[in-house]
Amino acid sequence: MCVSHFPPYQIVQPNQAPIGENIAATSYLFNKLGYEIQYTKDNSIWRCLGMLKAGKVDIMSGLLDAPERREFAHLLVYGSLSKKSLYVNQNGPTITKFADLKGLKIAVLKGIKQFEKFDNAPDDYFEKVYVNDMAAAFRVLAAGKVDVVISTEFNELEKFQSSSNKGMKKMTVDLDDAALLFIALSKKSKIAHSAKKYQQLSEELYKNKEFQNVINDFKLAHPEHYAPAL
């Protein structure tokens, strides 16, 4: 499994096995299938996608659906998103709905899908400023080079606020439709021939809320990775 550090979904720390919501759900599925997961060292998300496409890793987790991803991976559902977190500076714009993003400069991670309406917006609706990681996203926000940082959730905001800029704030936007989250299995993996069986099991576990229960158990066991709402 290719992993990147993105708490609380994937938490990569020195000399420790990765943990997080994605790790818990993915381990639950593949343990049921009789596998033990081995992890890469911390990688960027776009590098994980490249390794998955090339068959250098078997799986990665936390992906949204996209036609180009289905060309090189089987998608196994485990969760869904109903909200997005947006971060602005203290005197930044107020965002309560998708239309409020119109005309803004928005920092997004390279190679990462957000949600359907955002990903398919016309080119002139807003300006996407692509960055390599969340640290870079918050740096350009603090510098005033973008209006918004878009993310699912992020709980290490204090790391990226300077002493002169403690005013970043989070806004939560409800999505019109929940976006499903997937574990991606490389079509070049040696276990890809059993993808249909894995997909059936993942759908069953998603529908009966077993994945959600696993994630809830992780949250209860690791409250230190969940900062209070800003």
C-alpha positions in Angstrom: 0.0 0.0 0.0 1.3 3.4 -1.0 0.8 6.0 1.8 1.3 9.7 2.2 1.1 11.7 5.4 -2.4 13.4 5.6 -3.8 13.3 9.1 -6.2 12.0 10.2 -6.7 9.8 7.2 -3.1 8.6 6.9 -0.5 9.3 9.6 3.1 8.4 8.8 5.5 8.7 11.7 9.2 7.5 11.9 9.7 3.9 13.0 6.0 3.3 13.3 3.4 1.5 11.1 1.1 4.0 9.4 -2.3 4.6 11.1 -5.4 6.7 10.2 -8.9 6.4 9.0 -7.9 5.1 5.5 -5.4 2.7 7.0 -8.0 1.3 9.4 -10.7 0.8 6.7 -8.2 -0.7 4.2 -6.6 -3.0 6.7 -10.1 -4.2 7.8 -11.0 -5.2 4.2 -7.8 -6.9 3.3 -7.4 -8.7 6.6 -10.9 -10.2 5.9 -9.5 -11.3 2.5 -6.5 -13.0 4.2 -3.9 -10.4 3.4 -1.4 -8.5 5.5 -0.6 -5.1 4.3 2.9 -3.7 3.9 3.4 0.0 3.5 5.7 2.3 1.5 7.5 5.1 3.1 5.8 8.5 3.1 5.1 9.6 -0.5 3.3 12.4 -2.2 -0.2 11.5 -3.3 0.6 12.1 -7.0 3.6 9.7 -6.6 1.4 7.1 -5.2 -0.9 7.4 -8.2 2.0 6.9 -10.5 3.3 3.9 -8.6 -0.3 2.4 -8.6 -0.6 2.9 -12.4 2.8 1.3 -13.0 2.0 -1.6 -10.7 4.8 -0.8 -8.3 2.3 -0.9 -5.5 -0.9 -2.9 -5.2 -3.2 -0.4 -3.5 -3.7 3.1 -2.2 -6.7 4.5 -0.4 -8.8 7.7 -0.1 -9.5 8.2 -3.8 -12.5 9.7 -5.6 -13.9 8.1 -8.7 -12.6 9.3 -12.1 -12.7 7.6 -15.6 -8.9 7.9 -16.0 -8.4 6.1 -12.7 -10.6 3.2 -13.8 -8.3 2.7 -16.7 -5.5 1.5 -14.4 -7.3 0.5 -11.1 -10.2 -1.3 -9.7 -12.1 0.8 -7.2 -13.3 -0.7 -3.9 -15.8 1.5 -2.0 -15.4 2.1 1.7 -16.8 5.6 2.5 -18.2 8.8 1.3 -17.8 12.6 1.6 -20.7 14.9 2.3 -18.7 18.0 3.3 -15.6 19.8 2.2 -13.4 22.0 4.4 -12.2 25.3 3.0 -9.5 27.5 4.6 -9.2 31.3 4.1 -7.3 34.1 5.8 -9.0 36.1 8.6 -10.2 38.8 6.2 -10.8 36.4 3.4 -14.1 35.6 1.6 -17.0 34.0 3.2 -17.9 30.7 1.6 -21.1 28.9 2.4 -21.9 27.4 -1.0 -20.2 26.3 -4.2 -21.1 29.5 -6.1 -19.1 31.6 -3.6 -15.9 30.1 -5.1 -16.6 31.9 -8.4 -13.7 34.2 -9.4 -11.4 33.1 -6.6 -7.9 31.7 -6.6 -7.9 28.2 -5.0 -4.9 26.1 -3.9 -5.4 22.4 -4.7 -3.0 19.4 -4.5 -1.7 18.2 -7.8 -3.4 15.1 -9.2 -6.1 15.0 -6.5 -9.8 15.0 -7.2 -12.0 17.1 -5.0 -15.7 16.6 -5.9 -17.6 16.4 -9.2 -18.9 20.0 -9.4 -15.4 21.4 -8.6 -13.5 19.1 -10.9 -15.8 19.8 -13.8 -16.2 23.5 -13.4 -15.6 25.7 -16.5 -12.0 26.9 -16.8 -13.0 30.5 -16.2 -15.2 29.8 -13.2 -12.2 30.1 -10.7 -8.5 29.7 -10.9 -6.8 26.5 -9.6 -3.3 27.0 -8.2 -1.7 23.6 -8.0 0.7 22.8 -5.2 2.7 19.7 -4.2 1.5 19.4 -0.5 -0.6 21.0 2.2 2.4 22.9 3.6 2.8 24.6 0.2 -1.0 25.3 0.1 -1.0 27.1 3.4 2.2 29.0 2.6 0.6 30.5 -0.6 -2.5 31.3 1.4 -0.6 33.0 4.1 1.3 35.0 1.5 -2.0 36.1 -0.1 -1.3 34.4 -3.4 -4.5 32.4 -3.2 -7.9 33.1 -1.6 -8.7 29.6 -0.5 -7.2 26.2 0.3 -9.5 23.3 -0.4 -9.2 20.1 1.5 -11.4 17.3 2.9 -10.1 18.0 6.4 -6.9 19.1 8.0 -6.0 19.2 11.6 -2.5 20.6 11.6 -3.3 24.2 10.7 -1.2 25.7 13.5 2.0 24.3 11.8 1.5 26.6 8.8 0.4 29.8 10.6 3.2 32.4 11.2 3.2 34.6 14.3 2.0 37.4 12.1 -0.8 35.3 10.6 -2.9 33.5 13.2 -6.1 34.3 11.6 -6.7 31.5 9.2 -10.2 30.0 9.5 -12.0 27.0 8.3 -15.4 26.9 6.6 -17.4 23.8 5.9 -19.4 23.5 2.7 -22.1 20.8 2.2 -21.9 19.0 -1.1 -25.0 18.4 -3.1 -24.3 14.7 -3.5 -22.0 12.5 -1.4 -18.9 11.6 -3.2 -17.8 8.0 -2.7 -14.3 7.2 -1.4 -12.4 4.2 -2.8 -9.5 1.9 -2.2 -7.8 1.6 -5.6 -6.3 -1.8 -6.6 -3.8 -1.6 -9.4 -4.8 -3.6 -12.5 -1.2 -4.7 -12.7 -1.3 -6.2 -9.2 -0.8 -9.9 -8.9 -4.2 -10.1 -7.0 -6.1 -8.0 -9.6 -7.7 -11.2 -11.0 -9.8 -11.4 -7.9 -11.0 -7.7 -8.1 -14.7 -8.6 -8.6 -14.7 -10.6 -5.4 -13.0 -7.7 -3.5 -15.5 -5.2 -4.9 -18.5 -7.3 -3.8 -17.1 -7.5 -0.3 -16.3 -3.8 -0.1 -19.8 -2.9 -1.2 -21.3 -5.2 1.4 -19.1 -3.7 4.2 -19.9 -0.2 3.1 -23.7 -0.8 2.9 -23.9 -2.5 6.3 -21.7 0.3 7.8 -18.9 -1.9 8.9 -16.3 0.4 7.4 -17.9 3.4 9.2 -17.8 1.5 12.5 -14.1 0.8 12.0 -13.4 4.5 11.3 -15.5 5.5 14.3 -13.4 3.1 16.5 -10.2 4.7 15.2 -11.5 8.2 16.1 -12.3 7.1 19.6 -9.0 5.4 20.1 -6.9 8.3 18.7 -8.5 11.6 19.8 -5.1 13.2 19.7 -5.3 13.3 15.9 -8.6 15.3 15.9 -8.2 19.0 16.7 -11.2 21.0 18.0 -13.1 22.9 15.3 -11.7 26.3 14.6 
